[in-house]
Amino acid sequence: MAETRIVLRRSCRSAPADDSVIVVGLALAEMQRGGARVSLPRPALRAMLALLARSGGLVTRDELVEAIWGERADGGPLTAAGGALNSVMEAARAAGAALGIVITTEHGRGYRARTRPRAA
C-alpha cells in the first residue's frame, strides 16, 4: 500500500476526506477513507487492522485467527475457526471494497490487503 496512512481514533467523526488516509473508528467499529464510511463487525475490523498493518504483506490464516480471537492456532483453534474465518473475511472484503481496499487470497497460505484509487 503506497503512501496510505492508517489512523486509529475513537470515531470517524470529522475524519479528513482524503484517500491517502484510512481512519479506523474503534468505538463504533467503522472505517473511513475519503468520503466513504463503513461499519463492520468487530471481528472483520480486527482482520482489516491485521491486514493493513502488513502494508500488502502476507498475513497467514493462523495470524488472523490470533488477531481476531486472541488464540494461537497451534492448539487447534484454526480447525474450529476455519469456517468462522471465512465468514469474517467475506465481511472484511465487502467493507474493503467500499473503501478501495482489495483483499486477495493466497490459497493455503493467507491473505493480503492493498489499496487502490477509489472512483469518485
N, C-alpha and C positions, 0 to 999 in steps of 0.2 A: 504494500500500500504506500505509494509515493506521496509524501507531503500531507498526509491526513493525520490530524491530532485527535486524540480521544480525551474528552474532558468529563470527569465524574462530578456530578452535582447532586444535590438533594432533589431538585426537579429540573425539568427542561424549560420552565418558565423563563422568559426573556433570554433565551439562548440565541446566539448570533445566527443570522440567516446566511451562513457561509458553508459552502460544500466542502471546504477543507477541514472542517471541524465536525466531529461526531460527539454530540452531548448525550451523556447517559444520566437519566434521572433515576436515582436509586430508590427513592421513597415510593414512587408510583410505577416502577418497572417500565420505563419508557425510554425511547431513544429518539434523537432528532438529528437530522443532517439537512442543512439548508432550511427550506420551508416545510419539509416533510417530517411529521412526528408519528411514531407508532408506539402503541402499548403492547407488551408481550408478557407471556407467563414468566415468572421468575426463573424457572429452570432454563428457558430459552435465553433470557438475559445473561445468565451465568455462562452459557455456552458461547454467546456472542462475545462476551468480555474475554474469555479464554482464547477465542479465535483471533480477535482483534489485537490482543496483546502480542501475538506472534508475528504481526505485520506480514501476513501472506505465507508464513511458515507452516509446516505440517503440525497439527495437533492430533495426537493419537486418540483412539476411542477410549483407551484406559485413562488418559489425561482428562478427557472430557467428563467421564464418569466421576472422577475425583473432583473436578472443578464444580460439577453440578450438584452432586450428592455428598461430597466430602468423604468418600470411601475409596480405599485403594482397590483396584480391580484384581490384584493378585490373589485375593482371598475368595474370589468367586462372584463378587457383585456385578462384574461385567456381564456374565451369563444371565443373571437375573435382570439386569438393567438394559440388556441389549434392545429389546422391543421398546422400552421407555425412551432410550436414547434416540431411536429412530423418530419417535413422535416429537421429541424436543427439537431435533434437527429440522423437521418439517416446519415447526413454528418459527425457528430461527431463520430458515430460508425465506419464509413468507415476509417476515419483518425486514430482513435484509434487502429483499427485492424492492421494497418501497423506499429504501434509503440508498439504493445504488451500491449495495454490498452483495457480492456474489460469493456464495459458499459452494465449494466443489468437494466432491468425494474422491478419495483415493482408496478404492476398494481394498478391504483387508488391512488398511493402514490407518486412515483417519480423514481429517477434513482440513481445508484451507479457506480463508476468507480474504477477498480482495475488493477494494473499492473501484468503482468505475464512475465516469462522469454521469451525473443524473440528467435526465431530459428535463427541459424547462417546462 
